[in-house]
């Protein structure tokens, strides 16, 4: 597998686990790193003390490199970054904000930086900021989504053409076919979220995982298209939001209606009606809860098999 | 290149040209077929007499197989189909409607049938109807688009898993990287629209072609999301429609505002403000007007080079 990513991030396989609020904890991240990928603690919703605990726990569970994800616009961002840098976390993945915010400081602290982008302009900006890896995330990805709706198929080659740093593809990758496709497009790695959410090691509520298993190709929708797009599984909450949007309800009214704690309701409580179940379009491709090591082995072996067959 | 498509359709390379209203005429279709792909006359907007003339003209220009595209819900659909069947056109590609409508009759007339789908349910239905090839078209595709917004990256493997007939990938394929990715996902062929629109042989207005060359990754938008999604290049008309949609204008009012003849304004008149310039997201990847034969040769040779490099 031709890729600069393992060398840059100090990992065996160029497979990253996406940061997922309430889901990508130390246990999941350590399992991914132990299996040769890059596990990432999704720290966006965590106060500093929790981040510190999760990092310490991941350290106990693996001696391999792992990352911490910081959504740059999170109110906790500075605290998360300072904690991760202070504790010598090897990799910082940043998203949802200006890559200038943390890149230089992270690199001074000896961290490698991977930044998520959803269009070419952001990719150029990330390279200028000095990131080590760019994660190009397409419209099919779960959770927070770009406004430009550029799909992985067209985003990856355009980002690859625009920058020199290695590009990791995210969005729509559920199995080895997606990984092989990503490499054909010029990516040197993949980032998967939903596939790792539906793993044995993931702390997501069992009903969340069941919901993904029972999903089909049409099961996800984008809510908040006009003010903050998020891809979620279609449920009562999603339908309510879509209806309000269709009726022209003001964004602030919609956000008031959504309130807070919807991810907790989904991830921790498994509240099928009232939770916000973020998921990529790949949900329809996931038919079994698997261990993280099996997922990664299937990706790597499947990749080789597919390329050989082509 | 492992593919059943050349055998089924009687062509050299598994590369299809998408039907494009006012663009895919006999000249473009014949050029694609002459270069070893499947040229397709996009007959959706053509009265029967014009279809007859275009088919006759294509026959003069090439002795190789070509196709006629029928959008099933077009008011001209029955007439187009009857003309194509009567004149012994080798391939019928159908879209935007029930695959039962023409498939059996077309096959009785000795035609091969390829049907465009945008989700798994439609793919199963097409296979039941007896089509020879299924074209799985993702959200990134230009022109009329599915309501489900499933991207090529996730649509293709799910359709491949659901049916036994060969699957051709459409949407987001602008160069050999996209073609290699499509095959990695399990497709046995590709269909390209926008890339052929921006070819020397295409009859699209020069300003239409220029507009594609100057496009970036964020240049297309979906209009009519609620009542009939169409992917177009962002211009004054598109902005006007988006604004009306955002303000909650009723679909019938919007359609009244759009009126008819917008494609003619784009394709034939090159009216940059008032025309509807349909295009896929790949517009941002197209930097040069090329001859059809060069486009196809680059796809085939590039594919081999990419697979070898992987």
Interface residues (C-beta under 8 A of the other chain):
Chain A: X2 X119 X120 X121 X138 X139 X140 X148 X149 X150 X151 X152 X153 X154 X155 X157 X158 X171 X172 X173 X174 X175 X177 X178 X180 X181 X182 X183 X184 X185 X186 X216 X217 X218 X222 X226 X246 X247 X248 X280 X281 X282 X284 X285 X306 X307 X309 X310
Chain B: X2 X119 X120 X121 X138 X139 X140 X148 X149 X150 X151 X152 X153 X154 X155 X157 X158 X171 X172 X173 X174 X175 X177 X178 X180 X181 X182 X183 X184 X185 X186 X216 X217 X218 X222 X226 X246 X247 X248 X280 X281 X282 X284 X285 X306 X307 X309 X310
